[in-house]
């Protein structure tokens, strides 16, 4: 229950995981409009909007992750606002109501 509060209080989310199933935490960061950097594991890039792709690093690319952290921390206000908006908008496709509706449509077919 504290995750949304912590995310809204944060500037950047860092996911250095070397293995993930489907990283729900990335969707939670998107919903909070929280820019993130992560390794490209467990479908991270597939569930991220294209605006976040430059910050999703190949597995083990620590230098790239560090550079992403620096870049994200230095975004100008307009660029950061556009990224936050893109993240929030992208997260809407994973809303339970949207997913439930799609699932019901699939079952009806």
Steps between C-alpha positions, in 0.01 A plus 500: 500500500800732543637443149298778329599746773867409472490523122341844497769615745778367272670657201618182324429129539794265451435131426837322489336155497677234300184290479129585498178328403286792400629799694181646646708762678575655159126543439467651848780746420326589174170558680679737738666678207835400651784480247702181531805316386517124494672206344316351203377189680161334534325704235595839642541660159181337371288657775669841471411788270755589235591816694645278776699271268823706510514438876451123480848359487629162383545251782818579693559844343575677827670794328192545283274489807716761674483720189121456494477608864709809427298584187166454677614712794595784265190514277364847447150563630323475163672175403433349841133604484464339155664180626278489810189551285607224259561262791163567663319468169674172420417355842128542430511202262582279801214626718299209641179620339664523157665159534178341630305645206756366251491161667120485480514595133748219442273251675199612295687437177 
